[in-house]
Amino acid sequence: MLSAQDTSDEKEQQPSKRTLSYSTRVTLTFALVAAMTAIIAAGVLAVVWEKQFQGYTRQNIQVLATSTATTLAQHYELTGGWTRETLGILPSVSDISTGTSIRVVTVDGVVLYNDALLEQSSSELLSGSQEGTVQAAVMVENEKVATVYVTAIEGLFLTRADIDFRINSYRAIAVAAVIAVILASIVGLLFARGLVTPIKRITNTANAIKEGNLAARTQMGGRDEISQLGKTLDAMAESIEKDRELERRLTTDVAHELRTPLMAMQATIEAIVDGVLPADEVRLSTVNSEVIRLGRLVEALLRLSRLENRSVALKEEELDLGNLIMGLVLNHEMLIEDAGLSIEFKSEDNVKVIGDADLLRQATANLISNAVRYTPAGGKIIVEVKRGQMMAQIIVSDTGMGISEEDIKHIFSRFWRADAGRNRESGGLGVGLAVVKEIVDRHHGWVNVESVLDSGTTFTIYVPLYTEELRRRRAKAAKYRKGDVRGAK
């Protein structure tokens, strides 16, 4: 009995089906199109030319019949009737016009001459109805005495020059078709190479990224679709590289943030165990504060993870945003005053939204905490709630140190911190603004940032205003989601 490994080895040893390369397929396609075009063109030309040749043939036969009838009429007048001498000119005409049959029939239906090689009925001889047959009347003194019938035995009457021209024409068409196929193959090969080269470049870059070389780039320019694909891959690689860098910073930050309280607790507990320090309220309070700090860090990470994974259900309630934020500001007044700052709250009336009260409070609280953290003593924080035409606005402004234009591009990234040392002192991990963005995104809104270094920063949260249409649409979406859940069960 064969094992799975043996079966796998046999599969690997079996020759794989070879497929044509993209360049080969494009070249063959161009060649096939050229060949088909040449064949169709040759067919059309053949039909048209054959029709022209047939007309030309019939015209030649008609000229022969007319000239024969004229000659017979002249001899008829000279000899006075249908004599042997008069009909004696016909064999010479037949010899000259090889490939034709000549018949002469009187008005009474008497066949005077017939050199036809084909068997014909009397009715055909008299009517000249055979295909490829023309006729001409023998007129003597304006009176018809007979009819000359000339038939092309092989279906055409051509001179040797005509036949050579016909053969050479078809030969030229065949040569042109071969040349067209060769040229199309060359053009197809060049086109395929021009197309495959940038694709290979993108493929090689993607493979390099897969192998761990996040610095690999296609460095492609241009505005065509493949160049745009290369630029997109470069942008993706750059984003991945930045995320990887943020992950490295996260590892360093988390390690530092967790190590500091852990070392403090370990040192205190070891000292108490060894009897160096007494197990009094002060020592236990130190341990407790470090435990609280650890819990706060872990909770921040869990909160962001749950928001990103949509594991936290979003409550959709009608909320008065002014009352909601006012209560939050009141709860933060003591913290803000302890930091040596002042806070001012402004709100317009009847600013209502549909959303989750807890999450909106959390987003605003993160912005206020961020403002407190980076505003020096004596500064001021202003929280406003405004009503726009379609969006409600929560505005948190401070007179702090500000954010540079370059840093604004990254402030909503997870674990990003402009000044790692300064943020660490303030106890932040760099996840607060990422949480704000996730909450606002789930409320179908966005966050705007305006900042001037050493002057202050303003964060504005935009959330859709409450309307009956919005309420119906949200209710319908919620009902649909519940139906999906029941169907899945």
PEHUNOR-V876063 format. One record per residue. N is the residue number from 1. RES is the residue in one small letter. PHI is phi in degrees with one decimal (* if undefined). NEAR is the number of other ideal C-beta (glycine too) atoms within 12 Angstrom. Layout:
# PEHUNOR-V876063
N&RES&PHI&NEAR ; N&RES&PHI&NEAR
This chain:
# PEHUNOR-V876063
1&m&*&5 ; 2&l&-78.1&10 ; 3&s&-84.4&9 ; 4&a&-63.9&10 ; 5&q&-67.1&10 ; 6&d&-63.0&12 ; 7&t&-61.5&13 ; 8&s&-64.2&12 ; 9&d&-64.9&12 ; 10&e&-64.0&13 ; 11&k&-63.3&13 ; 12&e&-69.0&11 ; 13&q&-78.5&10 ; 14&q&-68.5&10 ; 15&p&-65.9&8 ; 16&s&-78.8&8 ; 17&k&-68.0&6 ; 18&r&-83.5&7 ; 19&t&-112.5&8 ; 20&l&-67.3&13 ; 21&s&-69.7&17 ; 22&y&-62.2&22 ; 23&s&-61.4&23 ; 24&t&-63.6&19 ; 25&r&-64.3&19 ; 26&v&-65.9&27 ; 27&t&-61.9&29 ; 28&l&-63.4&21 ; 29&t&-64.0&23 ; 30&f&-61.3&28 ; 31&a&-63.0&27 ; 32&l&-64.4&19 ; 33&v&-62.6&22 ; 34&a&-63.6&27 ; 35&a&-63.5&26 ; 36&m&-62.8&18 ; 37&t&-61.6&21 ; 38&a&-64.4&27 ; 39&i&-64.6&21 ; 40&i&-63.7&17 ; 41&a&-62.6&21 ; 42&a&-63.2&26 ; 43&g&-63.4&17 ; 44&v&-63.5&15 ; 45&l&-62.4&23 ; 46&a&-62.4&19 ; 47&v&-62.9&14 ; 48&v&-65.5&16 ; 49&w&-67.8&24 ; 50&e&-61.5&20 ; 51&k&-64.7&15 ; 52&q&-66.9&20 ; 53&f&-63.2&27 ; 54&q&-63.7&22 ; 55&g&-64.0&16 ; 56&y&-63.8&24 ; 57&t&-63.6&34 ; 58&r&-62.5&27 ; 59&q&-64.7&21 ; 60&n&-63.7&26 ; 61&i&-65.1&38 ; 62&q&-64.6&26 ; 63&v&-61.8&21 ; 64&l&-63.1&35 ; 65&a&-63.0&38 ; 66&t&-65.4&23 ; 67&s&-65.9&24 ; 68&t&-65.3&41 ; 69&a&-61.8&35 ; 70&t&-64.8&22 ; 71&t&-64.0&27 ; 72&l&-62.3&41 ; 73&a&-63.1&30 ; 74&q&-64.2&18 ; 75&h&-68.4&28 ; 76&y&-61.2&30 ; 77&e&-66.7&21 ; 78&l&-71.6&15 ; 79&t&-93.2&18 ; 80&g&82.5&12 ; 81&g&162.5&19 ; 82&w&-89.1&28 ; 83&t&-98.7&16 ; 84&r&-60.0&14 ; 85&e&-66.6&16 ; 86&t&-65.8&27 ; 87&l&-76.3&32 ; 88&g&-69.8&18 ; 89&i&-77.1&29 ; 90&l&-68.0&35 ; 91&p&-58.8&17 ; 92&s&-65.1&14 ; 93&v&-66.1&29 ; 94&s&-62.3&28 ; 95&d&-64.3&13 ; 96&i&-69.1&19 ; 97&s&-97.1&30 ; 98&t&-61.3&20 ; 99&g&96.9&28 ; 100&t&-126.7&38 ; 101&s&-120.4&37 ; 102&i&-115.2&46 ; 103&r&-131.2&42 ; 104&v&-126.2&43 ; 105&v&-128.5&35 ; 106&t&-74.5&25 ; 107&v&-67.2&18 ; 108&d&-87.1&13 ; 109&g&91.3&16 ; 110&v&-86.0&19 ; 111&v&-83.5&25 ; 112&l&-85.0&30 ; 113&y&-154.7&31 ; 114&n&-156.3&28 ; 115&d&-110.6&28 ; 116&a&-62.4&27 ; 117&l&-89.8&17 ; 118&l&-102.5&21 ; 119&e&-75.7&11 ; 120&q&-134.6&25 ; 121&s&-80.1&13 ; 122&s&-62.8&16 ; 123&s&-65.4&12 ; 124&e&-66.6&23 ; 125&l&-63.1&30 ; 126&l&-78.5&25 ; 127&s&-92.3&17 ; 128&g&62.9&32 ; 129&s&-82.8&17 ; 130&q&-61.6&26 ; 131&e&-62.9&19 ; 132&g&81.5&29 ; 133&t&-110.5&35 ; 134&v&-123.9&33 ; 135&q&-138.8&31 ; 136&a&-146.7&30 ; 137&a&-82.1&26 ; 138&v&-91.7&38 ; 139&m&-105.3&21 ; 140&v&-123.7&25 ; 141&e&51.7&10 ; 142&n&60.4&10 ; 143&e&-127.9&13 ; 144&k&-79.3&21 ; 145&v&-111.2&28 ; 146&a&-166.4&36 ; 147&t&-132.4&35 ; 148&v&-100.9&46 ; 149&y&-109.9&40 ; 150&v&-122.2&42 ; 151&t&-120.9&38 ; 152&a&-82.3&34 ; 153&i&-63.9&25 ; 154&e&-95.7&19 ; 155&g&90.2&20 ; 156&l&-153.9&27 ; 157&f&-129.1&35 ; 158&l&-128.4&27 ; 159&t&-79.6&18 ; 160&r&-60.4&12 ; 161&a&-63.6&11 ; 162&d&-64.2&21 ; 163&i&-62.9&20 ; 164&d&-62.4&13 ; 165&f&-63.3&18 ; 166&r&-62.9&25 ; 167&i&-62.4&17 ; 168&n&-64.8&15 ; 169&s&-63.7&22 ; 170&y&-66.1&21 ; 171&r&-65.4&15 ; 172&a&-64.5&19 ; 173&i&-62.2&26 ; 174&a&-63.4&21 ; 175&v&-63.0&16 ; 176&a&-62.5&22 ; 177&a&-64.1&26 ; 178&v&-63.0&20 ; 179&i&-62.8&17 ; 180&a&-62.6&28 ; 181&v&-64.2&27 ; 182&i&-63.5&20 ; 183&l&-64.0&22 ; 184&a&-63.1&28 ; 185&s&-64.5&26 ; 186&i&-65.0&19 ; 187&v&-62.3&21 ; 188&g&-62.0&30 ; 189&l&-65.0&25 ; 190&l&-64.3&18 ; 191&f&-62.8&21 ; 192&a&-64.0&28 ; 193&r&-64.1&20 ; 194&g&-63.1&20 ; 195&l&-84.7&26 ; 196&v&-76.4&24 ; 197&t&-56.4&21 ; 198&p&-66.9&27 ; 199&i&-65.2&27 ; 200&k&-61.9&22 ; 201&r&-62.6&26 ; 202&i&-65.2&31 ; 203&t&-62.2&21 ; 204&n&-62.4&23 ; 205&t&-65.2&30 ; 206&a&-62.9&25 ; 207&n&-63.9&17 ; 208&a&-63.5&20 ; 209&i&-65.0&25 ; 210&k&-61.9&15 ; 211&e&-79.8&12 ; 212&g&109.9&13 ; 213&n&-85.7&17 ; 214&l&-72.1&24 ; 215&a&-85.8&17 ; 216&a&-67.8&26 ; 217&r&-141.0&26 ; 218&t&-78.6&32 ; 219&q&55.2&18 ; 220&m&-91.5&26 ; 221&g&-113.5&15 ; 222&g&90.3&15 ; 223&r&-118.3&11 ; 224&d&-73.7&15 ; 225&e&-62.8&15 ; 226&i&-68.4&24 ; 227&s&-62.9&22 ; 228&q&-63.8&18 ; 229&l&-63.4&24 ; 230&g&-63.0&31 ; 231&k&-63.8&24 ; 232&t&-63.8&20 ; 233&l&-64.1&31 ; 234&d&-62.5&28 ; 235&a&-64.0&17 ; 236&m&-64.2&22 ; 237&a&-63.1&29 ; 238&e&-65.1&21 ; 239&s&-64.2&18 ; 240&i&-63.0&23 ; 241&e&-63.4&21 ; 242&k&-66.0&21 ; 243&d&-62.4&20 ; 244&r&-64.3&20 ; 245&e&-65.5&21 ; 246&l&-64.5&27 ; 247&e&-64.6&19 ; 248&r&-63.5&18 ; 249&r&-65.1&28 ; 250&l&-60.7&29 ; 251&t&-58.7&17 ; 252&t&-64.9&21 ; 253&d&-65.7&30 ; 254&v&-63.3&27 ; 255&a&-60.2&17 ; 256&h&-67.8&23 ; 257&e&-63.9&35 ; 258&l&-78.2&26 ; 259&r&-68.2&21 ; 260&t&-60.5&22 ; 261&p&-67.5&27 ; 262&l&-64.2&21 ; 263&m&-65.9&18 ; 264&a&-64.1&23 ; 265&m&-64.8&26 ; 266&q&-61.5&18 ; 267&a&-63.7&21 ; 268&t&-66.3&28 ; 269&i&-65.7&22 ; 270&e&-62.8&16 ; 271&a&-65.1&19 ; 272&i&-67.0&20 ; 273&v&-63.2&14 ; 274&d&-78.0&12 ; 275&g&83.1&9 ; 276&v&-70.5&13 ; 277&l&-118.3&18 ; 278&p&-78.4&14 ; 279&a&-84.9&18 ; 280&d&-92.6&13 ; 281&e&-64.1&10 ; 282&v&-64.9&14 ; 283&r&-65.8&23 ; 284&l&-65.4&18 ; 285&s&-64.8&15 ; 286&t&-63.7&24 ; 287&v&-62.3&28 ; 288&n&-64.0&19 ; 289&s&-65.4&20 ; 290&e&-70.3&28 ; 291&v&-64.3&21 ; 292&i&-61.5&17 ; 293&r&-63.5&25 ; 294&l&-61.0&26 ; 295&g&-61.3&16 ; 296&r&-65.7&23 ; 297&l&-66.1&33 ; 298&v&-64.5&20 ; 299&e&-63.1&19 ; 300&a&-63.1&32 ; 301&l&-66.6&27 ; 302&l&-64.5&19 ; 303&r&-62.3&30 ; 304&l&-65.6&32 ; 305&s&-62.0&19 ; 306&r&-65.6&21 ; 307&l&-65.0&33 ; 308&e&-67.6&20 ; 309&n&-85.8&13 ; 310&r&57.6&14 ; 311&s&-84.2&14 ; 312&v&-97.9&21 ; 313&a&-67.3&17 ; 314&l&-91.8&27 ; 315&k&-77.6&19 ; 316&e&-118.2&30 ; 317&e&-124.8&23 ; 318&e&-78.8&24 ; 319&l&-123.1&31 ; 320&d&-90.0&26 ; 321&l&-64.6&44 ; 322&g&-63.1&29 ; 323&n&-64.5&24 ; 324&l&-62.3&35 ; 325&i&-74.9&40 ; 326&m&-61.6&27 ; 327&g&-62.4&23 ; 328&l&-65.3&33 ; 329&v&-62.4&33 ; 330&l&-61.1&19 ; 331&n&-68.7&20 ; 332&h&-94.9&31 ; 333&e&-59.9&22 ; 334&m&-63.6&13 ; 335&l&-61.8&21 ; 336&i&-68.5&32 ; 337&e&-67.0&16 ; 338&d&-63.6&13 ; 339&a&-83.9&27 ; 340&g&78.0&16 ; 341&l&-117.9&29 ; 342&s&-119.0&24 ; 343&i&-133.0&34 ; 344&e&-130.3&22 ; 345&f&-121.0&31 ; 346&k&-132.3&22 ; 347&s&-151.7&27 ; 348&e&-84.3&23 ; 349&d&-80.5&14 ; 350&n&56.5&18 ; 351&v&-98.4&31 ; 352&k&-112.9&26 ; 353&v&-137.5&41 ; 354&i&-109.5&34 ; 355&g&-176.2&37 ; 356&d&-100.1&27 ; 357&a&-60.4&27 ; 358&d&-63.6&21 ; 359&l&-69.3&34 ; 360&l&-66.0&40 ; 361&r&-63.5&30 ; 362&q&-64.1&33 ; 363&a&-61.5&43 ; 364&t&-67.8&44 ; 365&a&-62.2&32 ; 366&n&-63.1&40 ; 367&l&-66.5&45 ; 368&i&-65.8&39 ; 369&s&-61.5&34 ; 370&n&-63.4&41 ; 371&a&-65.4&43 ; 372&v&-62.4&36 ; 373&r&-65.0&33 ; 374&y&-113.3&38 ; 375&t&-112.2&33 ; 376&p&-67.9&22 ; 377&a&-56.7&15 ; 378&g&92.6&13 ; 379&g&-81.2&28 ; 380&k&-136.5&25 ; 381&i&-121.1&41 ; 382&i&-120.3&32 ; 383&v&-115.8&41 ; 384&e&-129.8&30 ; 385&v&-123.6&39 ; 386&k&-126.7&26 ; 387&r&-116.2&26 ; 388&g&-98.9&21 ; 389&q&-68.9&11 ; 390&m&-127.9&17 ; 391&m&-124.8&29 ; 392&a&-86.4&39 ; 393&q&-126.0&36 ; 394&i&-114.2&50 ; 395&i&-114.1&37 ; 396&v&-122.2&46 ; 397&s&-115.3&33 ; 398&d&-140.4&39 ; 399&t&-110.3&27 ; 400&g&-83.1&33 ; 401&m&-77.8&26 ; 402&g&80.6&27 ; 403&i&-131.7&32 ; 404&s&-71.7&18 ; 405&e&-60.8&15 ; 406&e&-67.4&12 ; 407&d&-75.2&24 ; 408&i&-60.2&24 ; 409&k&-65.1&15 ; 410&h&-117.8&26 ; 411&i&-65.9&36 ; 412&f&-93.4&33 ; 413&s&-76.5&27 ; 414&r&-64.8&33 ; 415&f&64.4&35 ; 416&w&-83.9&33 ; 417&r&-141.8&35 ; 418&a&-67.4&29 ; 419&d&-131.9&18 ; 420&a&-59.1&22 ; 421&g&-65.1&13 ; 422&r&-67.9&17 ; 423&n&-67.5&28 ; 424&r&-66.9&23 ; 425&e&-63.1&15 ; 426&s&-85.0&26 ; 427&g&84.0&28 ; 428&g&-97.1&33 ; 429&l&-102.8&40 ; 430&g&85.1&38 ; 431&v&-110.4&40 ; 432&g&-60.7&43 ; 433&l&-72.2&41 ; 434&a&-63.9&34 ; 435&v&-65.2&39 ; 436&v&-57.5&41 ; 437&k&-63.6&32 ; 438&e&-62.0&34 ; 439&i&-64.1&40 ; 440&v&-67.0&38 ; 441&d&-59.7&23 ; 442&r&-68.9&30 ; 443&h&-95.3&38 ; 444&h&61.2&24 ; 445&g&-124.4&31 ; 446&w&-153.2&23 ; 447&v&-120.9&34 ; 448&n&-115.6&24 ; 449&v&-127.3&32 ; 450&e&-130.0&20 ; 451&s&-150.9&31 ; 452&v&-130.2&19 ; 453&l&-56.3&17 ; 454&d&64.7&16 ; 455&s&-123.7&17 ; 456&g&139.1&26 ; 457&t&-135.6&36 ; 458&t&-127.8&30 ; 459&f&-103.2&41 ; 460&t&-125.4&31 ; 461&i&-94.9&44 ; 462&y&-110.0&30 ; 463&v&-131.2&42 ; 464&p&-58.7&31 ; 465&l&-68.2&32 ; 466&y&-72.9&28 ; 467&t&-141.1&18 ; 468&e&-63.8&13 ; 469&e&-63.9&14 ; 470&l&-64.5&25 ; 471&r&-62.9&21 ; 472&r&-65.1&15 ; 473&r&-66.2&18 ; 474&r&-65.9&27 ; 475&a&-65.0&18 ; 476&k&-65.6&15 ; 477&a&-65.5&18 ; 478&a&-65.3&20 ; 479&k&-63.7&15 ; 480&y&-65.3&14 ; 481&r&-64.0&18 ; 482&k&-64.6&15 ; 483&g&-63.5&13 ; 484&d&-62.7&12 ; 485&v&-64.6&12 ; 486&r&-62.6&10 ; 487&g&-65.3&9 ; 488&a&-67.8&8 ; 489&k&-68.9&7
